[in-house]
Amino acid sequence: EKFFIDKLKKELVFVLDFIKKQLDNSNLKDMLFEKRIEVNKNYGDFSVTFKGFIDKIMYKKDGNRTITAIIDYKTGYTDIDLGYVPFGLSMQLPVYLYLAKNCDSLDNVVFSGFYLQRVLNSEVGVNPKKSYEDLKKENVLLYGYSNSDQDLLYEFDKTYKNSQFIKSMRLDSKGEFSRYSKTLSNEEIESLVKITDSKIEDAVKEICNASFVIAPKREEKENLGCKYCKFSDICFKEVKDEVYIEKDTDLSFLGGANNA
């Protein structure tokens, strides 16, 4: 136990040091942690409270707007694929955007980015081209989407042109985002928030109407809807209940993304 505690302590020190360096390179100095946000939804005679907790909100008051970045911490595998949002999947970060937009503490929110960050990672592998420390840093890089407005992105990450903190974020020789940088415009982020609101409204209506249709989503050979369900083996689902979907790889449902 002492061996693992000592190892965990070293890992925490490493992660905290990385986060401190990231904060030193950001102009978003105000922060909210484990922020509880509630939004009331009405449907017929029902009043429903939609509630969520955001791990970290970094923000800065800028005139009549609030420049904001969202970070959600994970201790395991991280993934964010907005291509599944039209089907109500991969909704965690979009929901956080929606909640932040409805937070009483923040006025006229504009997002510089929204990310997942892995902490307490497994031991890194071996890559002869990279140092051990570089490999560990790669494990804690922020993974998500950044605003394509470079002025807004700079407020969050001063190193964004060849970012030390955001995975695959860099500019090419022409000063444009590289093909691997995940970016969305202000309009696309606003569209994502509106779609999330619509999905929440749909869920509220179905709950209030006691409509709990078994319709797990399947993409090719993988049943995405039942993937993490602990009760899958005793569910009354049948093959005919499955809904086949195809991921929107270019994010056309947002009006077109800079990089999907």
C-alpha distance (Angstrom), angle and dihedral (degrees) to the residues before:
residue distance angle dihedral
E1 . . .
K2 3.78 . .
F3 3.81 90.0 .
F4 3.80 91.7 55.0
I5 3.81 93.3 43.1
D6 3.81 90.9 52.6
K7 3.80 90.2 47.8
L8 3.81 91.7 48.0
K9 3.80 90.9 49.4
K10 3.82 91.5 54.4
E11 3.80 90.5 48.4
L12 3.81 92.2 50.7
V13 3.80 91.5 49.2
F14 3.80 89.8 51.5
V15 3.83 93.1 49.3
L16 3.81 93.1 46.0
D17 3.78 91.2 50.0
F18 3.82 89.9 52.1
I19 3.82 91.9 49.1
K20 3.82 91.6 48.7
K21 3.80 90.7 52.8
Q22 3.79 89.7 49.3
L23 3.81 90.7 52.0
D24 3.80 90.5 49.5
N25 3.81 88.0 58.2
S26 3.79 95.7 49.5
N27 3.79 133.0 81.8
L28 3.80 91.1 -154.5
K29 3.78 96.5 95.9
D30 3.81 101.1 156.3
M31 3.79 115.3 84.2
L32 3.76 143.5 -174.3
F33 3.81 120.5 -161.1
E34 3.81 128.2 -158.0
K35 3.78 85.7 -6.4
R36 3.79 112.1 -167.0
I37 3.80 112.2 -145.9
E38 3.79 126.3 -179.4
V39 3.79 128.6 -167.0
N40 3.80 121.4 -170.5
K41 3.79 117.3 -137.8
N42 3.81 123.5 -169.9
Y43 3.78 125.3 -156.5
G44 3.78 119.1 171.4
D45 3.79 107.7 -52.8
F46 3.80 91.7 -17.1
S47 3.78 127.3 98.1
V48 3.81 113.4 -162.7
T49 3.79 127.4 -170.7
F50 3.79 115.4 -146.2
K51 3.81 108.4 -159.5
G52 3.78 135.7 -177.4
F53 3.81 142.8 164.2
I54 3.81 121.3 -136.8
D55 3.81 115.8 -155.0
K56 3.79 96.3 -145.4
I57 3.79 135.6 -1.0
M58 3.80 117.0 -172.8
Y59 3.78 115.5 -167.2
K60 3.79 148.8 161.4
K61 3.79 129.5 -159.1
D62 3.80 107.9 -124.7
G63 3.80 112.1 179.0
N64 3.80 108.1 -65.1
R65 3.80 94.1 -14.1
T66 3.80 137.1 68.2
I67 3.81 117.5 -135.1
T68 3.79 105.3 -146.3
A69 3.80 140.4 -176.0
I70 3.80 125.9 -171.4
I71 3.80 125.4 -150.4
D72 3.79 125.0 -175.3
Y73 3.81 117.8 -168.1
K74 3.79 121.9 -138.5
T75 3.80 131.2 -172.4
G76 3.79 94.8 -162.8
Y77 3.78 141.2 28.2
T78 3.79 113.4 -17.0
D79 3.74 127.7 -155.8
I80 3.77 137.0 158.8
D81 3.77 117.6 -176.5
L82 3.78 112.6 168.6
G83 3.79 90.2 -171.7
Y84 3.81 88.7 84.9
V85 3.82 96.1 52.2
P86 3.85 94.8 95.1
F87 3.82 86.6 63.7
G88 3.80 94.7 48.2
L89 3.82 94.0 -104.1
S90 3.84 130.7 123.3
M91 3.79 88.4 24.3
Q92 3.80 102.6 144.6
L93 3.81 100.3 97.8
P94 3.84 93.6 36.2
V95 3.83 87.2 53.8
Y96 3.81 89.3 51.8
L97 3.80 89.4 52.8
Y98 3.79 89.3 51.8
L99 3.81 92.3 48.3
A100 3.81 93.0 47.6
K101 3.81 88.8 51.9
N102 3.80 87.6 55.8
C103 3.81 97.0 43.6
D104 3.81 114.0 123.7
S105 3.81 90.3 -147.4
L106 3.80 93.3 60.4
D107 3.82 125.8 62.8
N108 3.81 124.6 -156.0
V109 3.81 95.0 -12.8
V110 3.80 122.0 -148.8
F111 3.79 117.6 -178.4
S112 3.79 125.7 -132.4
G113 3.80 89.6 -175.4
F114 3.80 148.5 -39.0
Y115 3.79 122.9 -136.3
L116 3.78 150.8 170.3
Q117 3.80 119.1 -134.8
R118 3.78 125.6 -163.5
V119 3.79 118.6 -139.6
L120 3.82 130.5 178.0
N121 3.78 91.7 29.2
S122 3.77 128.0 -175.8
E123 3.79 117.6 -98.6
V124 3.79 112.8 -73.0
G125 3.78 124.0 -110.9
V126 3.78 127.6 -122.3
N127 3.79 124.6 -81.2
P128 3.82 114.8 167.2
K129 3.82 90.2 -158.5
K130 3.80 93.9 59.2
S131 3.78 135.0 52.0
Y132 3.79 122.3 -116.3
E133 3.82 91.0 -111.1
D134 3.82 92.4 50.7
L135 3.79 90.6 51.8
K136 3.80 90.7 51.0
K137 3.82 90.8 49.5
E138 3.79 90.4 53.1
N139 3.80 88.4 57.7
V140 3.82 92.7 59.4
L141 3.80 99.2 41.6
L142 3.79 115.1 126.5
Y143 3.79 111.6 -99.7
G144 3.79 119.8 -159.5
Y145 3.80 142.7 61.3
S146 3.80 130.5 -37.2
N147 3.78 130.3 -160.3
S148 3.81 112.2 -99.3
D149 3.82 88.1 -140.5
Q150 3.81 98.5 98.8
D151 3.80 93.1 -158.0
L152 3.81 90.4 58.1
L153 3.79 92.5 43.2
Y154 3.81 91.2 50.9
E155 3.80 89.6 58.3
F156 3.79 88.5 61.5
D157 3.80 100.6 35.1
K158 3.79 120.7 19.0
T159 3.82 89.1 -171.9
Y160 3.82 94.4 55.7
K161 3.83 94.2 119.8
N162 3.80 85.9 71.8
S163 3.75 99.5 0.4
Q164 3.77 121.7 -145.4
F165 3.79 91.1 -167.8
I166 3.84 111.4 32.5
K167 3.79 118.2 70.9
S168 3.85 113.8 -112.4
M169 3.81 92.6 -8.0
R170 3.80 112.6 144.9
L171 3.80 142.9 119.8
D172 3.79 124.0 -118.8
S173 3.81 127.1 -131.2
K174 3.83 89.7 -81.2
G175 3.79 92.3 56.5
E176 3.81 92.1 -108.6
F177 3.78 127.7 125.1
S178 3.79 113.5 -87.2
R179 3.79 118.4 -113.1
Y180 3.81 90.3 -104.6
S181 3.81 96.2 53.7
K182 3.79 112.1 104.9
T183 3.81 108.1 -139.0
L184 3.79 138.4 160.6
S185 3.79 129.9 -170.3
N186 3.80 123.1 -121.1
E187 3.80 88.6 -104.7
E188 3.80 92.7 52.3
I189 3.80 92.1 49.1
E190 3.81 90.3 49.9
S191 3.80 88.9 49.6
L192 3.81 89.7 51.2
V193 3.82 90.2 53.0
K194 3.83 91.5 50.4
I195 3.81 92.2 48.8
T196 3.82 89.8 49.5
D197 3.80 90.0 51.5
S198 3.80 88.9 51.6
K199 3.82 91.7 50.8
I200 3.81 90.6 50.6
E201 3.82 90.3 49.1
D202 3.82 89.7 51.5
A203 3.81 91.4 50.4
V204 3.82 91.8 49.3
K205 3.82 91.2 51.3
E206 3.81 92.8 49.2
I207 3.81 92.9 48.7
C208 3.80 92.5 47.8
N209 3.81 90.0 48.5
A210 3.83 90.9 47.8
S211 3.78 88.6 -121.8
F212 3.79 109.8 154.7
V213 3.77 103.4 160.2
I214 3.80 116.5 -178.0
A215 3.80 102.8 -125.9
P216 3.82 112.1 141.5
K217 3.80 115.2 -171.9
R218 3.79 117.7 -118.7
E219 3.80 127.4 -168.3
E220 3.79 112.1 -165.2
K221 3.84 105.7 -55.8
E222 3.80 97.7 -12.3
N223 3.79 124.1 88.3
L224 3.80 99.7 -147.1
G225 3.79 95.9 178.9
C226 3.81 95.3 59.0
K227 3.80 97.0 34.2
Y228 3.81 97.1 106.7
C229 3.81 100.4 19.9
K230 3.82 113.4 124.6
F231 3.80 91.3 -158.2
S232 3.78 98.1 50.9
D233 3.80 93.7 112.5
I234 3.82 94.0 57.1
C235 3.80 97.2 38.5
F236 3.80 120.2 117.0
K237 3.80 91.4 -129.5
E238 3.78 119.6 136.0
V239 3.78 131.8 -166.0
K240 3.80 90.1 -104.5
D241 3.82 89.6 59.9
E242 3.79 94.1 62.9
V243 3.80 118.4 105.7
Y244 3.79 114.8 -147.0
I245 3.79 114.9 -139.6
E246 3.78 138.2 178.8
K247 3.79 120.4 -146.3
D248 3.81 116.5 -116.0
T249 3.80 95.4 -124.9
D250 3.82 96.3 -179.4
L251 3.83 94.2 43.8
S252 3.79 91.4 -125.1
F253 3.82 89.2 159.8
L254 3.82 87.1 72.6
G255 3.76 92.6 52.9
G256 3.83 93.9 -93.9
A257 3.79 128.7 -43.3
N258 3.78 128.9 -127.0
N259 3.77 89.1 -133.1
A260 3.78 124.2 1.5
